Structures are given as structure tokens and as C-alpha cells.
């Protein structure tokens, strides 16, 4: 299996970028946290703890319990359809990227958090 360098990147670094992206588009940190917690099953306290521990993406998603509706996340991120990514960890990372993109594009939270 090909190892992407993002696997070993601290989640906390990318988390700050997610927040910056949201804030530039008049969205909030709270919305970013809500999306992350929905996707991963983490509580806000668990999310904060993982960020403080500076775990890498691999550890972050290893501890997550992906939402049952995550497979409803479709679309293109970085030129690749997320539903066609075969590597589970990369797909999970791209799911999160896609949800943050939707937030930044102004999509309603009710639609981002797939019912």
C-alpha cells in the first residue's frame, strides 16, 4: 500500500487550516467541530484532546468510528472522486476535506451532515 505523507502529518496542523478556510467564508470554528464530530463520532472533548496530543491523521482516524452515512459523501476533492478512492484512510481524509469544502461554499449544515 502506498503511504501518503498526509498520513503522518499532525491532524492539528490541518485542523487550523480547516478553521481558517471556514472563517474566510464567514463560517465558524463550531461548525468545523460539528462536522468533524459528526464524521468521526468524537465528542468535542475527545476532539480537543486529540488535537492537544498532536496525533497524526492515521491515529486520528484509527480512533474514529466513522458515521454510518459517510458513504453518502460524494464529489471531487483534489481532482479525485471521493467515492472511488480505494485506500480507506485516504478516503476518510478526503471525506473530511469534502465536508469542509461544502461548508466553505455555503452549503447548509443540514445537508452537509448527511441525513
C-alpha positions as CSV (number, residue, x, y, z in Angstrom):
1,X,0.0,0.0,0.0
2,X,1.3,3.4,-0.9
3,X,1.9,5.7,2.1
4,X,0.8,9.3,1.6
5,X,2.7,11.9,3.6
6,X,-0.5,13.3,5.0
7,X,-1.0,10.0,7.0
8,X,1.9,11.1,9.3
9,X,1.0,14.7,9.4
10,X,-0.3,16.0,12.7
11,X,-4.1,16.5,12.5
12,X,-3.8,19.7,14.5
13,X,-1.9,21.4,11.6
14,X,-4.6,20.7,9.1
15,X,-7.4,21.4,11.6
16,X,-6.1,25.0,11.8
17,X,-6.3,25.2,8.0
18,X,-9.9,23.9,8.1
19,X,-10.8,26.6,10.6
20,X,-9.1,29.4,8.6
21,X,-10.9,28.2,5.4
22,X,-14.3,28.3,7.3
23,X,-13.6,31.7,8.8
24,X,-12.7,33.3,5.5
25,X,-16.1,32.3,4.3
26,X,-18.0,33.6,7.3
27,X,-18.4,30.2,8.8
28,X,-17.4,29.2,12.4
29,X,-15.0,27.0,14.3
30,X,-18.1,25.5,15.9
31,X,-19.4,24.4,12.5
32,X,-16.0,22.8,11.7
33,X,-16.0,21.0,15.0
34,X,-19.6,19.8,14.4
35,X,-18.6,18.4,11.0
36,X,-15.6,16.6,12.4
37,X,-17.5,15.2,15.4
38,X,-20.3,14.0,13.1
39,X,-17.9,12.2,10.7
40,X,-15.7,10.7,13.4
41,X,-18.1,10.0,16.3
42,X,-15.8,12.0,18.6
43,X,-17.2,14.2,21.3
44,X,-15.9,17.8,21.4
45,X,-13.8,16.9,24.4
46,X,-12.3,13.9,22.6
47,X,-11.6,16.1,19.5
48,X,-9.8,18.7,21.7
49,X,-7.8,16.0,23.4
50,X,-6.6,14.5,20.1
51,X,-5.7,18.0,18.8
52,X,-3.7,18.7,22.0
53,X,-1.9,15.4,21.7
54,X,-1.0,16.3,18.1
55,X,-1.9,12.8,16.8
56,X,-1.3,12.2,13.1
57,X,-4.1,11.5,10.7
58,X,-3.5,7.8,10.8
59,X,-4.0,7.7,14.6
60,X,-6.9,10.2,14.4
61,X,-8.9,8.1,12.0
62,X,-7.9,4.8,13.7
63,X,-9.6,6.1,16.9
64,X,-12.7,7.3,15.0
65,X,-15.9,5.5,14.5
66,X,-17.0,6.7,11.1
67,X,-20.6,7.8,10.7
68,X,-22.8,5.2,9.0
69,X,-23.8,7.8,6.4
70,X,-20.2,8.7,5.5
71,X,-20.6,6.6,2.3
72,X,-23.1,9.2,1.2
73,X,-20.3,11.7,0.8
74,X,-19.6,12.1,-2.9
75,X,-17.9,14.5,-5.2
76,X,-14.5,15.6,-6.2
77,X,-11.6,16.7,-3.9
78,X,-8.2,17.4,-5.4
79,X,-9.4,16.1,-8.8
80,X,-10.4,12.7,-7.5
81,X,-13.9,11.4,-6.8
82,X,-14.0,10.5,-3.1
83,X,-16.4,7.6,-3.5
84,X,-13.8,5.9,-5.8
85,X,-10.8,6.1,-3.5
86,X,-9.7,2.6,-2.7
87,X,-7.5,3.3,0.3
88,X,-9.7,3.6,3.4
89,X,-7.6,6.1,5.3
90,X,-7.1,8.3,2.3
91,X,-10.9,8.1,1.6
92,X,-11.7,9.1,5.2
93,X,-9.3,12.1,5.0
94,X,-10.9,13.2,1.7
95,X,-14.4,12.8,3.2
96,X,-13.4,15.3,5.8
97,X,-11.9,17.6,3.1
98,X,-15.1,17.4,1.1
99,X,-17.3,18.3,4.1
100,X,-15.1,21.3,4.9
101,X,-15.2,22.4,1.2
102,X,-19.0,22.2,1.3
103,X,-19.1,24.3,4.5
104,X,-16.8,26.9,2.9
105,X,-19.0,27.0,-0.2
106,X,-22.0,28.0,1.9
107,X,-23.9,24.7,2.0
108,X,-26.4,24.3,4.9
109,X,-25.2,22.2,7.8
110,X,-28.4,20.1,7.5
111,X,-27.2,19.0,4.0
112,X,-23.5,18.7,4.9
113,X,-24.4,16.3,7.8
114,X,-25.9,13.6,5.5
115,X,-29.3,12.5,7.0
